[in-house]
Structure formats: structure tokens, C-alpha cells
């Protein structure tokens, strides 16, 4: 057979074999009844299993990466301390400097964000620098003064004490001066029935403390009463200064929870 005709003959033979296999598999008499095997093209050879590609590795989280950095740094430091060769110490210095550069970059991005985005700058709410802090304190002092000037229009104070209480003896004159300064009404209630020189009109406790939800509370106890909402707000237990009383009442009556921090 000429060489040029051989590829054509091979191709024709392959096509014939494929056709014979297809016909044999579709002919039940040829394959099923005669029970002929794969050599008569009745059974398809099994295809080799294809290797499945490995699934991509799950990405490492930032927390895991940070833990790896700390672990690597500790390992290098331990190696440098236990076996202080030049190579070990150099590796530790180089790696530590890399982490310091990371921290410096973080700090720089942080401050630039605060400079350019006022919503992130807490110093605008609670300044810490000298001039800004003084201005903030002056403004807060004025707000507190205005609040306390009109406090008596809506609020009163319940004061629970005991004549046998040494802390009450110390606190009563402070509260008397505070009430006189801001023209507040104070209803003094004696827990043990004893008198109080700072509040000669004090009455004996006949369940008032319990009705206000203060049963079992220590004395002295000072409570702010809202005449509009009938709400009761504890202000202080124990000895508190004049200035502290002003600030507490200002916060309790004018600031929402979490607003003043």
C-alpha cells in the first residue's frame, strides 16, 4: 500500500469500528441475547477517572494573620535571646522593625482620617488640648448654670438620713447650702426619727423610702423627683460635694445615656 494512502485507510478503519460499536450497542439481538462482550463492541470500556483539581485554600483571616505575626515575633525573640548569634539577632531586629513600620502606618492613617473627617474626631465632642478643653469647660459650666437656674420649676429633692449616721451629719449642711443656692425644695425624711439641724422640718419615714423604690438603701440618700413625669432618679448615696451635686443633676436631667462620654 502506498504510504500516502495508509493514513486514509487507518481513518476509515477507525470510523468503521466506531460505527460498529454504536450499532452493536443499539441492537438487543446482537448483544443481549448472544451475550457478547466488549471485544464484539457490546460493552463500552470504562473511562478512566479524571483527577479532580484541589479546592483553593481558604483565605487566612486578619485575626489569624495577626496571631501568626505575634507568634513569629515571639519565636524570633526567643531564638535571639537563647542563641544570640548575629544572624538570630538580625532576624529579630528586621522582623520587629517591619511590624513597627506597620504600626506607624496605621497611626498615620488614623490621624489623617481624624483631620479630614470630623465625624470621627472625638476631640470635637470632648476636647483634650488646652485651649479647646477650656472653651468646652466654660460652655459646659454655662449650660449647667442655666439648667440649675430653672431646676426648681420642675424638680424637687427627697433627702433620706438618719440622726445616728455620721455621714449624714457631714452631708446635711452641704445639701442645705446647695438647696439654698439654687432655690430647691428639699423634703427631708428621717429614717430613724431623729432630728436634723439643717432640715428642722424633716418628717419621719413612714414608708416613703420604700414607695420610692429605695428600701434597703444606705443613708444619706438623695433623690431627684420630677413633678411632670413623677419619675424618681437617685442622685447620690453618701457624702457628695456641692460641685459634684451640680454636675450630677445637670447630667441626669439634660444628657441622654451615653451622650456625655
C-alpha positions as CSV (number, residue, x, y, z in Angstrom):
1,X,0.0,0.0,0.0
2,X,1.4,3.4,-0.9
3,X,2.5,5.5,2.1
4,X,0.1,8.3,1.2
5,X,-2.9,6.0,1.3
6,X,-2.1,4.5,4.7
7,X,-3.4,7.4,6.9
8,X,-6.6,7.4,4.9
9,X,-7.1,3.7,5.4
10,X,-6.5,4.0,9.1
11,X,-9.0,6.8,9.5
12,X,-11.6,4.7,7.6
13,X,-11.0,1.7,9.8
14,X,-11.4,3.8,13.0
15,X,-14.7,5.2,11.7
16,X,-15.9,1.7,10.9
17,X,-15.1,0.4,14.3
18,X,-17.0,3.3,16.0
19,X,-20.0,2.7,13.7
20,X,-19.9,-1.0,14.5
21,X,-19.8,-0.3,18.2
22,X,-22.7,2.1,18.1
23,X,-24.8,-0.3,16.0
24,X,-23.9,-3.2,18.3
25,X,-25.0,-1.4,21.4
26,X,-28.3,-0.4,19.9
27,X,-29.1,-4.0,18.6
28,X,-30.5,-6.1,21.5
29,X,-30.3,-9.3,19.4
30,X,-26.6,-8.8,18.7
31,X,-25.5,-8.0,22.3
32,X,-28.2,-9.0,24.8
33,X,-29.3,-12.4,23.5
34,X,-25.9,-13.6,22.3
35,X,-24.2,-12.2,25.5
36,X,-21.2,-10.9,23.6
37,X,-18.6,-8.9,25.4
38,X,-16.5,-5.9,24.8
39,X,-14.5,-7.5,22.1
40,X,-17.6,-7.5,20.0
41,X,-18.3,-3.9,20.8
42,X,-21.2,-4.7,23.2
43,X,-19.7,-3.2,26.3
44,X,-18.2,0.3,26.5
45,X,-14.8,0.4,28.0
46,X,-14.7,2.2,31.4
47,X,-13.4,5.7,31.1
48,X,-10.5,6.4,33.5
49,X,-11.4,8.6,36.4
50,X,-10.4,12.2,35.9
51,X,-8.4,13.7,38.7
52,X,-10.3,16.5,40.4
53,X,-8.4,19.7,41.0
54,X,-7.6,20.6,44.6
55,X,-10.0,23.1,46.1
56,X,-8.4,26.5,46.7
57,X,-7.2,27.1,50.2
58,X,-9.5,29.2,52.4
59,X,-8.2,32.7,52.8
60,X,-6.5,33.5,56.1
61,X,-8.4,35.9,58.3
62,X,-6.9,39.1,59.6
63,X,-7.1,37.7,63.2
64,X,-5.2,34.6,62.1
65,X,-2.6,36.6,60.3
66,X,-2.1,38.9,63.3
67,X,-1.7,35.8,65.6
68,X,0.9,34.5,63.1
69,X,2.8,37.7,63.3
70,X,2.8,37.7,67.1
71,X,3.9,34.1,67.1
72,X,6.7,34.7,64.6
73,X,7.9,37.7,66.6
74,X,8.0,35.7,69.8
75,X,9.8,32.8,68.2
76,X,12.4,35.1,66.7
77,X,12.9,36.9,70.1
78,X,13.2,33.6,71.9
79,X,15.7,32.4,69.4
80,X,17.7,35.6,69.7
81,X,17.8,35.5,73.5
82,X,18.6,31.8,73.8
83,X,21.1,31.6,71.0
84,X,22.2,35.2,70.4
85,X,24.1,34.7,67.2
86,X,24.4,37.7,64.8
87,X,22.0,36.0,62.4
88,X,19.4,35.3,65.0
89,X,19.5,38.8,66.5
90,X,19.5,40.4,63.0
91,X,16.4,38.4,62.0
92,X,14.6,39.5,65.1
93,X,15.5,43.2,64.6
94,X,14.5,43.1,60.9
95,X,11.1,41.5,61.7
96,X,10.4,43.7,64.6
97,X,11.1,46.8,62.5
98,X,8.7,45.6,59.9
99,X,6.0,45.4,62.5
100,X,6.9,48.8,63.8
101,X,6.6,50.2,60.3
102,X,3.1,48.7,60.1
103,X,2.1,50.3,63.3
104,X,3.4,53.6,62.3
105,X,1.5,53.5,59.0
106,X,-1.7,52.6,60.9
107,X,-1.2,55.6,63.3
108,X,-0.6,57.9,60.4
109,X,-3.7,56.8,58.5
110,X,-5.7,57.1,61.8
111,X,-4.6,60.8,62.4
112,X,-5.2,61.8,58.8
113,X,-8.7,60.4,59.0
114,X,-9.4,62.4,62.1
115,X,-8.1,65.5,60.4
116,X,-10.2,65.1,57.3
117,X,-13.4,63.5,58.7
118,X,-14.9,65.5,61.6
119,X,-17.4,62.7,62.3
120,X,-14.6,60.5,63.6
121,X,-12.9,63.1,65.8
122,X,-14.0,62.6,69.4
123,X,-12.0,65.7,70.4
124,X,-14.7,67.8,68.9
125,X,-17.1,66.4,71.4
126,X,-14.7,66.2,74.4
127,X,-11.6,68.3,73.7
128,X,-8.3,67.4,75.4
129,X,-6.0,70.1,74.2
130,X,-5.5,73.2,76.5
131,X,-7.4,75.9,74.7
132,X,-10.2,73.7,73.3
133,X,-10.7,72.0,76.6
134,X,-11.0,75.3,78.5
135,X,-13.6,76.5,76.0
136,X,-15.5,73.3,76.3
137,X,-15.5,73.6,80.1
138,X,-16.6,77.2,80.0
139,X,-19.5,76.2,77.7
140,X,-20.5,73.3,79.9
141,X,-20.4,75.5,83.0
142,X,-22.7,78.0,81.4
143,X,-25.1,75.2,80.4
144,X,-25.1,73.8,83.9
145,X,-25.8,77.2,85.4
146,X,-28.8,77.8,83.1
147,X,-30.1,74.3,83.9
148,X,-29.8,74.7,87.7
149,X,-31.4,78.2,87.5
150,X,-34.7,76.7,86.3
151,X,-34.4,73.3,88.1
152,X,-36.9,74.4,90.8
153,X,-39.6,74.9,88.2
154,X,-39.9,71.1,87.6
155,X,-37.8,69.2,90.2
156,X,-37.6,68.7,93.9
157,X,-35.4,66.6,96.2
158,X,-36.1,63.9,98.7
159,X,-33.4,63.5,101.3
160,X,-33.3,60.4,103.5
161,X,-31.0,60.5,106.5
162,X,-30.5,59.0,110.0
163,X,-29.6,61.0,113.1
164,X,-27.2,58.2,114.1
165,X,-25.4,58.4,110.7
166,X,-22.1,60.3,110.8
167,X,-22.0,60.6,107.0
168,X,-25.5,62.2,107.2
169,X,-24.2,64.7,109.7
170,X,-21.4,65.8,107.3
171,X,-23.6,65.8,104.2
172,X,-26.7,67.6,105.5
173,X,-25.0,71.1,105.7
174,X,-23.6,70.6,102.1
175,X,-27.1,69.8,100.8
176,X,-28.6,72.7,102.7
177,X,-26.2,75.1,101.1
178,X,-26.8,73.6,97.7
179,X,-30.6,73.8,98.0
180,X,-30.4,77.5,99.2
181,X,-28.1,78.4,96.3
182,X,-30.4,77.0,93.7
183,X,-33.7,77.7,95.5
184,X,-34.7,74.0,95.5
185,X,-37.3,72.4,97.7
186,X,-35.9,69.5,99.8
187,X,-38.2,67.1,101.6
188,X,-36.0,65.6,104.4
189,X,-37.1,62.2,105.8
190,X,-35.6,60.8,109.0
191,X,-35.0,57.1,108.7
192,X,-34.7,56.6,112.5
193,X,-36.9,59.5,113.6
194,X,-34.1,61.7,114.8
195,X,-33.9,65.5,114.2
196,X,-31.6,67.3,111.7
197,X,-30.4,70.9,112.4
198,X,-30.1,71.6,108.7
199,X,-33.6,70.5,108.0
200,X,-35.8,71.3,111.0
201,X,-39.0,70.4,109.1
202,X,-37.9,66.8,108.5
203,X,-40.6,64.1,108.8
204,X,-40.3,60.5,110.0
205,X,-40.1,57.8,107.4
206,X,-43.5,56.1,107.1
207,X,-42.8,54.1,104.0
208,X,-41.8,56.9,101.8
209,X,-38.4,55.3,101.1
210,X,-40.0,52.0,100.2
211,X,-42.6,53.6,97.9
212,X,-39.8,55.4,96.0
213,X,-38.1,52.1,95.4
214,X,-35.2,52.7,97.8
215,X,-35.9,50.2,100.5
216,X,-32.7,48.9,102.0
217,X,-30.6,51.8,100.5
218,X,-27.8,53.3,102.6
219,X,-28.1,56.8,104.1
220,X,-27.6,59.6,103.3
221,X,-29.6,59.1,100.1
222,X,-30.6,61.9,97.8
223,X,-33.3,61.5,95.2
224,X,-34.5,63.8,92.4
225,X,-38.3,63.9,91.9
226,X,-39.7,65.1,88.5
227,X,-43.1,66.7,89.2
228,X,-44.1,66.4,85.5
229,X,-43.4,62.7,84.9
230,X,-43.5,61.6,88.6
231,X,-40.2,59.9,87.9
232,X,-37.7,59.2,90.7
233,X,-34.0,59.4,90.0
234,X,-31.4,58.7,92.7
235,X,-28.7,61.3,92.7
236,X,-26.3,60.3,95.4
237,X,-25.6,57.9,98.3
238,X,-23.1,59.0,100.8
239,X,-21.2,62.3,101.0
240,X,-21.0,64.3,97.8
241,X,-19.6,67.8,97.3
242,X,-21.5,70.9,96.2
243,X,-19.9,70.9,92.8
244,X,-20.5,67.2,92.3
245,X,-24.1,67.6,93.1
246,X,-24.4,70.3,90.4
247,X,-22.7,68.2,87.8
248,X,-24.7,65.0,88.6
249,X,-28.1,66.8,88.5
250,X,-27.1,68.5,85.2
251,X,-26.2,65.2,83.6
252,X,-29.2,63.3,84.9
253,X,-31.7,66.0,83.7
254,X,-30.0,67.1,80.4
255,X,-27.9,64.3,79.0
256,X,-29.1,61.1,77.3
257,X,-27.5,57.8,78.4
258,X,-24.0,57.6,76.8
259,X,-24.1,61.2,75.4
260,X,-21.7,62.6,78.0
261,X,-18.8,60.3,77.2
